[in-house]
Amino acid sequence: STADSTAEGGFSTAEGGSSTAEAYRERALNAHRSAAALNPRDPDLRFNVASTLDDAGCLDEAIAEYRAALRIAPAHAVAHNNLALALEQRGVAPTADVLHHLEAAVDLDPTDADVWLNLGHLRRKNGDLDAALAAYERAATTPGNTTKNPAKADAHLAAAQVAAELGKLQLAIDHAKPATRLAATPDDHAVARDLLRELLVIWRDTLDDDDDDVEGGGGVASP
């Protein structure tokens, strides 16, 4: 069916009426914009507009509103994080700009595991594996990150993968174990379990090689 631009903010509705989700977003956007128009210097109201646009995939408008919120409140950590993700998804901003906003977000709220995880992903994408590993470890161990937070399992898994790439086998195993234990879904558990098994095979092969080089080599404790 043909899509027509209908609501303020560029939402599209299918011919014959919008879906329930689209209609809800349109009402939410109109309500947030009305509130922001009454108090345009309120960063949270501008953030609400940006977030609603972001959820709808209207990235250019969302980016503009996140920037507006940050001009009013430069210490708005969540706005920095969301702006970074929108810029990354849009694919037009320099990496340094995206990185700046993620680093600002973790500086402002170092207890947010999700932001550390996002920072790790960006650093890993850019090939900065040591810095990525450091961010993943912060995501996995930050005091504000409870075991019920899926970011904790994701951070341990990513840390295990990067540590393995860096040749830090023991550290990789140390992260793969909790990644397996804390996985939120069966698929995530399977990925972490398979990685742990692979790492343990490599560890045992390393022990065998060491035993071949050392006459009368003794046993080594399991990792």
C-alpha positions in Angstrom: 0.0 0.0 0.0 1.1 3.6 -0.5 2.5 5.5 2.4 1.4 9.1 3.0 3.2 11.6 5.2 0.6 12.6 7.7 1.6 13.7 11.2 4.0 16.5 12.2 7.4 15.0 12.4 7.3 12.9 9.3 5.5 9.8 10.5 4.1 7.7 7.7 0.7 6.0 7.8 -0.3 3.2 5.5 -3.3 3.8 3.2 -6.5 3.3 5.2 -5.1 4.4 8.5 -2.0 4.2 10.7 -1.1 1.2 12.9 -1.8 1.4 16.6 1.9 1.9 17.4 2.2 4.7 14.8 -0.9 6.4 16.1 0.4 6.2 19.6 3.7 7.7 18.6 1.9 10.5 16.7 -0.1 11.4 19.8 3.0 11.2 22.0 5.0 13.4 19.7 2.3 16.0 19.4 1.9 16.0 23.2 5.7 16.3 23.8 6.0 19.1 21.2 3.1 21.0 22.7 4.8 20.8 26.1 8.2 21.8 24.7 6.6 24.7 22.9 5.3 26.0 26.2 8.7 25.7 27.9 11.4 25.5 25.2 14.2 25.9 27.7 13.3 22.7 29.5 15.9 20.1 28.4 13.8 17.1 29.5 10.9 18.2 27.3 13.2 18.7 24.3 14.7 15.2 25.1 11.2 13.7 25.1 10.6 15.1 21.6 13.9 13.8 20.5 13.4 10.3 22.0 9.9 10.0 20.4 11.3 11.0 17.0 14.2 8.6 17.5 11.9 5.7 18.2 10.0 6.5 15.0 13.2 6.4 12.9 13.2 10.2 12.2 16.9 10.4 12.9 17.7 13.8 11.5 15.0 15.5 13.5 15.8 13.5 16.6 19.5 14.5 16.3 18.5 18.2 16.1 16.4 17.8 19.2 19.0 16.0 21.2 21.5 18.7 20.3 18.9 21.3 21.4 18.5 19.6 24.8 22.3 19.5 25.2 22.7 23.1 24.4 20.3 23.8 27.4 21.7 21.1 29.6 25.3 20.0 28.6 25.3 17.5 31.6 22.3 15.5 30.3 24.1 12.1 30.2 21.2 10.1 28.5 21.0 12.8 25.8 24.7 12.4 25.1 24.3 8.6 24.8 21.2 8.7 22.7 22.7 11.4 20.4 25.8 9.2 19.9 23.6 6.2 18.9 21.5 8.3 16.5 24.6 9.7 14.9 26.2 6.3 14.6 23.0 4.9 13.1 22.7 7.9 10.7 26.2 7.2 9.5 27.1 10.8 8.6 28.9 12.1 11.7 32.6 11.8 12.2 33.5 9.0 14.6 35.2 11.5 16.9 31.8 13.2 17.3 30.1 10.0 18.3 33.0 9.0 20.6 32.9 12.5 22.2 29.2 12.1 23.2 29.7 8.5 24.6 32.7 9.5 26.6 30.8 12.5 27.9 27.9 10.2 28.9 30.2 7.8 30.9 32.0 10.8 32.5 28.6 12.2 33.7 27.2 8.9 34.8 29.9 6.2 35.3 27.3 3.8 36.8 25.4 3.3 33.5 26.5 -0.1 32.2 24.6 0.3 28.9 26.6 3.4 28.0 29.9 1.7 28.8 28.7 -1.2 26.6 28.0 1.3 23.8 31.4 2.9 24.2 33.0 -0.5 24.1 31.2 -1.4 20.8 32.3 1.8 19.2 35.9 1.4 20.2 35.9 -2.2 19.1 34.4 -1.1 15.7 37.3 1.4 15.4 39.9 -1.3 16.1 40.9 0.1 19.5 40.7 -3.3 21.2 42.5 -2.4 24.4 40.2 0.6 25.0 37.2 -1.5 24.0 38.1 -4.2 26.6 38.5 -1.6 29.3 35.0 -0.2 28.5 33.5 -3.7 28.5 35.0 -4.5 31.8 33.6 -1.3 33.3 30.2 -2.3 31.9 30.5 -5.7 33.5 31.7 -4.5 36.9 30.1 -1.1 37.5 28.3 -1.1 40.8 25.1 0.1 39.2 25.0 -2.9 37.0 23.0 -5.7 38.7 22.9 -9.3 37.6 19.4 -8.8 36.3 20.7 -6.2 33.8 21.2 -7.9 30.4 24.1 -5.5 29.8 26.1 -7.3 32.3 26.0 -10.6 30.4 26.6 -8.8 27.1 29.5 -7.0 28.5 31.1 -10.2 29.8 30.6 -11.8 26.5 32.1 -8.9 24.5 35.0 -8.7 27.0 35.7 -12.4 26.5 35.7 -12.1 22.7 38.0 -9.1 22.7 40.3 -10.5 25.3 40.6 -13.6 23.1 41.4 -11.5 20.1 44.2 -9.8 22.2 45.6 -13.2 23.2 44.6 -12.8 26.9 43.3 -16.3 27.3 42.9 -16.4 31.0 41.0 -13.1 31.0 38.8 -14.3 28.2 37.9 -17.4 30.2 37.2 -15.3 33.3 34.6 -13.3 31.3 33.2 -16.2 29.3 32.1 -18.0 32.5 29.8 -15.3 33.9 28.6 -14.6 30.3 27.4 -18.1 30.2 25.8 -18.0 33.7 24.1 -14.6 33.2 22.9 -15.0 29.6 19.3 -13.7 29.3 18.2 -15.9 26.4 18.9 -19.4 25.2 20.6 -18.1 22.1 22.9 -15.8 24.2 23.7 -18.7 26.5 24.6 -20.9 23.5 27.0 -18.3 22.1 28.7 -17.8 25.5 28.8 -21.5 26.2 30.4 -22.3 22.8 33.0 -19.5 23.3 33.9 -20.8 26.7 34.3 -24.4 25.3 36.5 -23.1 22.5 38.6 -21.1 25.0 39.0 -24.1 27.3 40.2 -26.3 24.4 42.8 -23.7 23.5 43.8 -23.5 27.2 44.2 -27.3 27.4 46.2 -27.4 24.1 48.5 -24.7 25.6 49.0 -26.8 28.7 49.9 -29.8 26.5 52.4 -27.8 24.6 54.0 -26.6 27.9 54.2 -30.1 29.2 56.0 -31.2 26.0 58.6 -28.5 26.6 59.2 -29.2 30.3 60.4 -32.6 31.3 58.4 -34.0 34.2 55.9 -31.0 34.1 53.4 -31.1 36.9 49.6 -30.4 36.8 48.3 -26.9 36.4 45.1 -25.7 38.1 42.1 -25.4 35.9 41.1 -21.8 35.0 
